Amino acid sequence: MEKNRPCIILEQPGTRYYCACGKSGTQPHCDGSHKGSGLHPWKVEIETEKKVAICTCGISKKLPFCDGAHKTLG
């Protein structure tokens, strides 16, 4: 996964946990690597199958989703 570009994936309905620490080996999904860091994954309910763009730069105002904020980075 390339840093500062969204991770675009097709998600199925259900509960998803997206990584907030950047250490997960299953990016963009959480694998528990945050334990002890004080950070917690973003819990999202996906209602219908859809493509989602998950933020990897960390500055989106719609976390865990991308809002294009990475375009302002140098």
C-alpha positions in Angstrom: 0.0 0.0 0.0 1.4 3.4 -1.0 1.6 6.0 1.8 -0.4 9.2 1.2 -2.7 7.6 -1.4 -6.1 6.1 -0.5 -6.5 2.4 -0.4 -9.5 1.6 -2.6 -11.3 -1.6 -1.9 -14.6 -3.3 -2.5 -16.2 -4.0 0.9 -19.0 -6.4 1.6 -21.8 -5.6 4.1 -20.8 -6.0 7.8 -18.7 -4.4 10.5 -15.2 -3.4 9.5 -12.3 -2.2 11.7 -9.8 0.1 9.9 -6.3 0.6 11.1 -5.6 3.9 12.9 -2.0 3.3 13.9 -0.4 2.4 10.6 1.2 -0.8 12.0 -1.3 -3.4 10.8 0.0 -6.1 8.5 -3.4 -6.3 7.0 -3.8 -2.7 5.9 -6.2 -1.0 5.7 -7.9 -3.4 8.2 -6.9 -3.6 11.8 -4.9 -6.7 13.0 -4.5 -5.6 16.6 -1.0 -4.2 16.2 -2.1 -1.0 18.0 -2.4 -2.8 21.3 -0.6 -0.7 24.0 -0.4 2.4 21.8 -3.5 4.1 23.1 -4.9 4.2 19.6 -8.0 2.3 18.5 -9.3 1.2 15.1 -12.1 3.0 13.3 -15.3 0.8 13.5 -17.5 1.2 10.4 -20.8 -0.5 9.5 -20.9 -1.2 5.7 -24.6 -1.5 4.8 -24.3 -2.6 1.1 -21.4 -3.8 -1.1 -19.5 -0.8 -2.2 -16.1 0.6 -3.1 -14.5 2.6 -0.3 -11.4 4.8 -0.3 -9.6 4.4 3.0 -7.2 7.3 4.1 -3.5 6.5 4.5 -2.2 10.0 5.0 -4.1 10.6 8.3 -5.3 14.2 7.6 -8.7 13.5 6.1 -11.5 15.2 7.9 -13.7 12.1 7.2 -11.4 9.4 8.7 -11.2 6.6 8.1 -12.3 7.6 4.6 -10.3 9.7 2.1 -11.5 13.2 1.4 -8.6 14.1 -1.0 -6.6 15.9 1.7 -3.5 14.0 0.6 -3.4 16.2 -2.5 -2.2 19.1 -0.3 0.9 17.3 0.8 4.3 18.1 -0.8 
